[in-house]
Amino acid sequence: MNRVALFSHHACIAHDPGPGHPECPDRLRAVLSALEHPDFVSLLREQAPQATAAQLQLVHPPAYVEAILSLYAEDGELRSLDPDTFVGPGSVAAALHAAGGAIAAVDSVMEGWADAAFAAVRPPGHHAERQQAMGFCLFSTAAIAAEHARQRWGLKRIAVVDFDVHHGNGTQHILQSDPAFFYASSHQYPCYPGTGAASETGESFNVLNLPLAPGDGSAAFRAAWDNQGLPALRDFAPELLIVSAGFDAHRMDPLAQINLQTEDFGWITDQLMAASGGRIVSLLEGGYDLQALAASAALHVRRLIASKLK
Ligand SMILES: [Zn+2]
């Protein structure tokens, strides 16, 4: 059994992008409620701290960080940063705890008191570009965690694997020009945000996109990872694996048309544990059917606890 740290914070629930928005506070409530099951008594439950401005500036320009932080001062009004991305009174704090939770999760496995970590945080991060909030995301959480792992811990090979149903455009764009990073993503294509073609390989072939067609299910998903994603990840031999864990490829999810079963998220977790290099940090991204999200995230964490890590 692995020692698994769980990072979360009530501030991440207080982010409310407005009535009817799919990225709703109940998403995180559903995940945390599922993790109250007795199966999860061994979790090392930690508060996700706020990221500092300096940590956000690991990947975002100071002017962008200042622009987002300045929204803290705006009271009450819900402001839109793009057609899908809204900031209300609790949103900036939530995003700071989400990024800080990811950083603390990296530290937990690097300090060695956890074997694996899961950051149950929101808003998600993988669509945020260096200078642009988009797709429900304010800060590029996974890229910040990866850059932190390199600068604070001196790691030379850091992989980010993204199984959210949407392509992690921001993560890819921020990491793709640096061969210390490897980014692999399976996602519906075509779909939002429009990027993620197989032809996008990164400047040093350190990006692997595994596009899935609308209507694809377990067989296509598993074949893509078995045949391409996992061999490439093993070849890269990461010292740390960061997972952008979105659960919106589930067949019940309303935002896309990939038909995974809950068990597929257990399968991919097992595979990633075995290819992780011995350290794995998972960050909650999407997942918009509350029941499917809760069941899939719970299975993911179950496998983080039980699967062989190497
Ligand atoms: Zn998504």
Boltz pocket constraint, residues with backbone or C-beta under 6 A from the ligand:
constraints:
  - pocket:
      binder: B
      contacts: [[A, 164], [A, 165], [A, 166], [A, 246], [A, 248], [A, 285], [A, 286], [A, 287]]
      max_distance: 6.0
